[in-house]
């Protein structure tokens, strides 16, 4: 059987990953001189508390290569293949870190897949890969399926404030203040592996309505759509969004995943978005 490896940027609940036996590699979040792994050392709730009190935006780093070693050692002893379903290499050093770790195990079949996405769509790809592995599909079949889905992925999300993008140097402070004065809510997308502007709306209510509209237009439903929601500190709002969305796209089960600390660093609280795969 093939071992599927995830990392915390996928946003899948730790309980679900543990139940499935999927190894989870943590990202690194740094507040000043303090560094935390964002799995057991710093969950989303604890991170939000520290973020609120922080004067400067925390920094993030990819997992250290040695974190992969125990998984690769296991594969070496069992003869299994390892597939690392990694976040986009254009926004994270995880792909490079995993590849560096793999170089220490030349005799092990290790595949590092750059999914060109993050968050809930990354989570969907992890689950697809794990389902196929448990069904006895070969590593070649699993990687081929992932490569088929990757260019079909669509991920749109709304940030509630430009404060965190400004703190991270993504935009100037004057632009942030003007946008907040005008109540502009930017909608972003993950396209070709990187975060890009999609459009902007006046007020959060309009932005959420636009997210709903875009999803209904592009997502045709069915099992292959893997429709999911991402949120942080907006759980009730996300639940209401999902109930309305179900009537438009005719998907019964739309999971809601919480953003992990490494992504909240840039999005800020109350971010919300949708991910799916088109036909």
C-alpha angles and dihedrals in degrees: 000000000000120000113228115205125200133182131212095264088076090073094216114151112265090228091057092049091048091049090053093043093238112156112235121210116200128227119224123246121190128200103188107302094346117096124193135185105229097225112066099353099054123014125185095267093052091043093054090053092053092043092055091054097041119107092200131040112261119242127234132213137187120258115279111254093240090066087074095050099088090053092048091046089055091050090049091055096044100036092236126147121242123215116190110201098204135187119251113300090218092068103026138042091218094104091053092045092052092047090050090051091048091057088068090062105050094164096055124088101236121168119192111198117198100209094188089223143078142207121015096001088053088050090053091053091050090053093046090052093046093048090052093047091051089048089058099253117156124252089249091055092048094049091046090053092049091049089051093052099042099075090044094059121115122188123177125174141175125221116207096212138016090220095102095044087051093048089050092052095248092123135012122262093241091055091050092052092047092049092050092046089054091042091238114173113196120215112209132193138201105235127169089352099306139086113258135169114266103178141305134240136195109249130004092259092061092045092053090048089052091050088053092049095049091049093049090050097048107028113077095186127227130114094294093060093069089198113195141160132229125204145155124200088349102088099136092045090050092051091053090047091053094050092054093042092055091064091053103045099027096230114142100197118045109166120212115217127193118233114246123233095259090062098036087060087074103026100043126210122319093033112150135178150151132243131191145141123248126220 
